[in-house]
Amino acid sequence: MTKQVKEVTHQPLTSINTTISQKQLLNDLHYRQSKQIIQHLLDKGLISADQFQKIDQLNKQSFPPLYSLECVATSTIQS
């Protein structure tokens, strides 16, 4: 059985501004640390899932992460 190979097409790469400030990096670090802490509290049963979500939303406002999983586009590769 021979596998058909499809031609790959792409658009030229364009440069984007990837300058990240020290404040953005610190915000991201603080957000991720705070999320680990509340995840630990949730895992230990010290807070509920609802409380986890509320605290996480407040932390996102206080320490805006560089990106969140909701912003990352994912797709499945089919052969």
N, C-alpha and C positions, 0 to 999 in steps of 0.2 A: 504494500500500500504506500503510495507516494503522497506526501503532504504538500498541499498547495501553499505557495508563499505569496503573500499579498505585497504589493508595492507600498512602501512607507512614504508618506508625504508629510511635510512639515512646513511650518512658517518660519521665516528667519527669526533668530533670537533678537529681542530688543532689550536694550538696557533699561533697568529700573532703578529707582533710588532705593538703596538698601542701607542708608545711613541710619543707625540706631543710636539714640542718645544713651548716656549713662543712666539717666533717670528712667528711661523705658526698660533698660536691662534690670535695674533694681526693682522696678514695679513687677516685672515678670518673675524675678526671683522670689520676691515677697509673696506674690500670689501663689506660686507653686508650693512654697513652704507652708503657707496657711492652709492650702488645700490638703497637703499631707497630714497636717495636724487634725483637721476636721474629719478626714477620712479615717484616721486612727480612732477618733472619738466615736464615729459611726460604727466602726468594726467592733469596738468594745461595748457597744450598746449604750453609750453614755448620752447620745443624742439620736433623735429619730431621723429618718430619711427626709422628712419635710423640713426639719431644722437644718439639716445639712444643706439642702437646696437654698434656703433663705440666707444662711451664713455665706455660702459660696457666692450668691448674687451680690451681697454686700461687699465681699472681698474683691470681686471683679470691679466694683465701682471704686473702691479704695486703691486697689493696685491693678490697673488695667493690664492684662497679659498681652504679650506681643501678638499672640494668636490663640484661638481656642479650637477645640476639635470640631465645633459647629461650623467653623470657617474653612476647614480643610476639605477640599473636594476629593472624594475617593471614588474609584470605579473598579470594577472587576475586569480582569483580562480573560478573555475567552479565546480558546484555541480552536 
